[in-house]
Amino acid sequence: MPPRKTIFMASATLTALTAAVPAGFERSGPAGGQLRPDSVKELAAGKLLVAARGLPDPNFAEAVILLAEHSAESSMGLIINRRTDVSLARLFPKLKQAQGQTSELFVGGPVSPDGVLALLRSAAPQANSRRVLDDVYMIATREALEESIAARVEQSRFRVYLGYAGWGPGQLERETTQGAWHVFRADTAVVFDPDPDTLWQRQIRRTEERMATGFNPTQPVPTRPNAAEPALTLP
């Protein structure tokens, strides 16, 4: 299991950011991995990408990603199981509403590591946000982020991510065909799993068990056995 990462930020001033996916960057499947061309048709926003066992790229080894956007031009998502030891108060020292808040940040991916995005669980539609699945919305504006922080939404419903995972045209399709990713329909319980540090281990075990028994990948993978907008940046 990858260790938690410590992140040091120089400033907490939020400004708009646009970032391109690094040209030519592509993750290959694990050595000896099984080709999965049929999984490509399952790719869509609101799906869960579970890194295959033995994925060689350290940025994505043992990663579980919520795919937030997917098109022929590009794809982006957030790694939901890379929790850090950095609190909201530490990330935003100049934001009064964040002081005293101990909710931990997550590393959302290697693209634009100074960018800030958030996921919010809400029963009602949220302004300045994009619905990813069910009652999960992605926040990518300063106003919406500060509003959620000021409301002191608990971490079981609100999580902040630094950076994101990004793919250029055809990259995610090729990686999936090569066996780098298992693709499943996500659900809210997985996105806000209370134990993200062990999420990949549980997901990959159940994924492999369900694949062995002909599990339908369009169904969500439960968290328990019983059970894109431009980012913001910190200059």
C-alpha positions as CSV (number, residue, x, y, z in Angstrom):
1,M,0.0,0.0,0.0
2,P,1.5,3.4,-1.0
3,P,2.3,5.5,2.1
4,R,0.4,8.7,2.7
5,K,2.0,11.7,1.2
6,T,3.0,15.0,2.9
7,I,2.3,18.1,0.8
8,F,3.8,21.5,1.5
9,M,2.1,24.5,-0.1
10,A,3.6,27.9,-0.3
11,S,0.4,29.9,-0.5
12,A,-3.4,29.5,-0.2
13,T,-4.5,32.1,-2.8
14,L,-6.9,30.5,-5.2
15,T,-6.8,31.4,-8.9
16,A,-8.1,29.8,-12.1
17,L,-6.0,27.2,-13.8
18,T,-6.0,25.4,-17.1
19,A,-3.6,22.5,-17.6
20,A,-2.8,20.1,-20.4
21,V,-2.2,16.4,-20.1
22,P,1.5,15.7,-20.7
23,A,2.0,14.8,-24.3
24,G,3.1,11.2,-25.0
25,F,2.5,10.1,-21.4
26,E,0.8,6.7,-21.2
27,R,0.5,4.0,-18.6
28,S,1.1,0.4,-19.7
29,G,-0.6,-2.6,-18.2
30,P,1.2,-4.9,-15.8
31,A,3.7,-7.4,-17.4
32,G,1.8,-10.4,-18.5
33,G,-1.5,-8.7,-18.0
34,Q,-4.6,-9.9,-19.8
35,L,-5.9,-7.8,-22.7
36,R,-9.4,-6.4,-22.0
37,P,-10.7,-4.8,-25.2
38,D,-14.4,-5.3,-24.1
39,S,-13.8,-3.0,-21.0
40,V,-13.2,0.0,-23.3
41,K,-16.9,0.3,-24.1
42,E,-17.6,0.7,-20.3
43,L,-15.6,3.9,-20.0
44,A,-17.7,6.9,-19.1
45,A,-18.1,9.6,-16.5
46,G,-19.2,8.1,-13.2
47,K,-17.2,4.9,-13.7
48,L,-14.5,3.5,-11.3
49,L,-11.0,2.6,-12.5
50,V,-9.3,0.1,-10.3
51,A,-5.6,-0.3,-11.1
52,A,-4.6,-3.8,-12.1
53,R,-2.4,-5.7,-9.8
54,G,1.3,-5.0,-10.7
55,L,0.7,-1.7,-12.6
56,P,4.2,-0.4,-13.0
57,D,3.6,3.3,-13.0
58,P,4.2,4.5,-9.4
59,N,1.7,7.4,-9.8
60,F,-1.1,4.9,-10.3
61,A,0.0,1.7,-8.6
62,E,-2.8,0.5,-6.4
63,A,-5.0,3.5,-7.4
64,V,-8.8,3.7,-7.4
65,I,-10.0,6.5,-9.7
66,L,-13.4,8.1,-10.1
67,L,-13.7,9.0,-13.8
68,A,-15.3,12.4,-13.8
69,E,-15.1,13.2,-17.6
70,H,-14.6,11.0,-20.7
71,S,-14.7,11.9,-24.3
72,A,-12.9,11.2,-27.6
73,E,-10.7,14.2,-26.9
74,S,-9.7,13.7,-23.3
75,S,-10.5,12.1,-19.9
76,M,-10.0,13.1,-16.3
77,G,-10.6,11.7,-12.9
78,L,-9.6,11.8,-9.3
79,I,-7.7,9.2,-7.3
80,I,-9.9,8.7,-4.3
81,N,-7.7,6.5,-2.1
82,R,-4.5,8.7,-1.7
83,R,-5.1,10.4,1.6
84,T,-2.4,12.7,2.9
85,D,-1.6,14.0,6.4
86,V,-2.3,17.6,5.4
87,S,-5.4,19.3,6.9
88,L,-7.7,21.9,5.3
89,A,-6.5,24.4,7.8
90,R,-2.9,23.9,6.8
91,L,-3.6,24.1,3.1
92,F,-5.6,27.3,3.5
93,P,-3.9,29.3,6.3
94,K,-5.4,32.6,5.1
95,L,-8.9,31.3,4.8
96,K,-10.7,32.0,8.0
97,Q,-13.4,29.4,7.4
98,A,-10.8,26.7,7.1
99,Q,-9.2,27.3,10.5
100,G,-9.7,24.5,13.0
101,Q,-10.7,22.0,10.3
102,T,-8.8,18.8,10.5
103,S,-10.3,17.0,7.4
104,E,-7.4,15.5,5.4
105,L,-6.6,16.3,1.8
106,F,-6.2,13.7,-0.9
107,V,-3.8,13.5,-3.9
108,G,-6.1,13.4,-6.9
109,G,-3.4,12.7,-9.5
110,P,-0.1,13.9,-11.0
111,V,-1.5,16.5,-13.4
112,S,-1.5,20.1,-12.0
113,P,-0.5,19.0,-8.5
114,D,-1.1,22.6,-7.2
115,G,-4.7,22.5,-8.5
116,V,-7.6,22.1,-6.1
117,L,-10.8,20.1,-6.9
118,A,-13.4,18.7,-4.5
119,L,-16.1,16.1,-4.4
120,L,-19.3,16.9,-2.5
121,R,-22.1,14.5,-1.7
122,S,-25.4,16.4,-1.8
123,A,-29.0,15.5,-2.2
124,A,-29.7,18.8,-4.0
125,P,-28.1,20.0,-7.2
126,Q,-25.1,22.3,-6.5
127,A,-24.4,25.6,-8.3
128,N,-20.9,26.0,-9.8
129,S,-20.4,22.2,-9.8
130,R,-20.7,19.2,-12.1
131,R,-22.7,16.1,-11.3
132,V,-20.4,13.0,-11.7
133,L,-22.8,10.3,-10.5
134,D,-25.9,10.0,-8.3
135,D,-25.5,12.6,-5.5
136,V,-21.8,13.3,-6.1
137,Y,-20.7,16.6,-7.5
138,M,-17.3,17.9,-8.6
139,I,-16.4,21.4,-7.4
140,A,-14.0,23.4,-9.4
141,T,-14.7,27.0,-8.5
142,R,-13.4,29.2,-5.7
143,E,-16.9,30.2,-4.6
144,A,-18.3,26.7,-4.4
145,L,-15.1,25.4,-2.6
146,E,-15.1,28.2,0.0
147,E,-18.9,27.7,0.5
148,S,-18.4,24.1,1.4
149,I,-15.5,24.8,3.6
150,A,-17.4,27.5,5.4
151,A,-20.3,25.1,5.9
152,R,-17.9,22.7,7.7
153,V,-19.2,19.7,5.7
154,E,-17.9,16.5,7.3
155,Q,-15.3,14.5,5.4
156,S,-17.8,11.7,4.8
157,R,-19.6,14.1,2.4
158,F,-16.8,16.5,1.2
159,R,-13.2,15.8,0.2
160,V,-10.6,18.0,-1.3
161,Y,-8.0,16.8,-3.9
162,L,-4.8,18.2,-5.1
163,G,-4.1,17.5,-8.8
164,Y,-6.0,15.1,-11.0
165,A,-5.5,12.2,-13.4
166,G,-5.6,13.1,-17.1
167,W,-5.5,11.3,-20.4
168,G,-5.2,12.6,-24.0
169,P,-7.0,11.3,-27.0
170,G,-7.2,7.5,-27.0
171,Q,-4.8,7.1,-24.1
172,L,-7.3,5.7,-21.5
173,E,-8.8,3.4,-24.1
174,R,-5.3,2.0,-25.0
175,E,-4.4,1.6,-21.3
176,T,-7.7,-0.2,-20.6
177,T,-7.2,-2.5,-23.5
178,Q,-3.7,-3.4,-22.3
179,G,-5.1,-4.4,-19.0
180,A,-4.0,-1.4,-16.8
181,W,-7.5,-0.7,-15.5
182,H,-10.6,-2.6,-14.4
183,V,-13.7,-0.6,-15.1
184,F,-16.8,-0.6,-12.9
185,R,-19.8,1.6,-12.2
186,A,-19.0,3.6,-9.1
187,D,-21.3,4.4,-6.2
188,T,-21.3,7.1,-3.5
189,A,-20.2,4.7,-0.8
190,V,-17.0,3.8,-2.7
191,V,-16.2,7.5,-3.4
192,F,-16.5,8.4,0.3
193,D,-15.2,5.2,1.7
194,P,-14.3,5.7,5.4
195,D,-11.1,3.7,5.0
196,P,-9.5,4.9,1.8
197,D,-6.0,3.6,2.7
198,T,-7.3,0.0,2.2
199,L,-9.8,0.7,-0.6
200,W,-7.6,-0.6,-3.4
201,Q,-6.9,-3.9,-1.6
202,R,-10.6,-4.5,-1.0
203,Q,-11.6,-3.5,-4.5
204,I,-8.9,-5.5,-6.4
205,R,-9.7,-8.6,-4.4
206,R,-13.5,-8.3,-5.1
207,T,-12.8,-7.3,-8.7
208,E,-10.7,-10.4,-9.3
209,E,-13.3,-12.6,-7.5
210,R,-16.1,-11.2,-9.6
211,M,-14.2,-11.5,-12.8
212,A,-13.5,-15.1,-12.1
213,T,-17.2,-15.7,-11.7
214,G,-18.3,-13.6,-14.7
215,F,-19.3,-10.5,-12.8
216,N,-21.0,-7.8,-14.8
217,P,-18.7,-4.8,-14.8
218,T,-21.6,-2.4,-15.3
219,Q,-22.7,-3.1,-11.7
220,P,-21.1,-1.2,-8.8
221,V,-18.4,-2.8,-6.7
222,P,-19.5,-2.5,-3.0
223,T,-17.2,-1.0,-0.4
224,R,-18.0,-3.8,2.1
225,P,-18.7,-7.5,1.5
226,N,-22.4,-6.8,2.3
227,A,-22.9,-4.1,1.1
228,A,-14.2,18.7,-15.6
229,E,-14.0,21.8,-15.1
230,P,-10.6,23.6,-14.8
231,A,-9.1,23.1,-11.4
232,L,-8.1,25.9,-8.9
233,T,-4.5,26.5,-8.2
234,L,-2.3,27.7,-5.4
235,P,0.4,29.9,-6.8
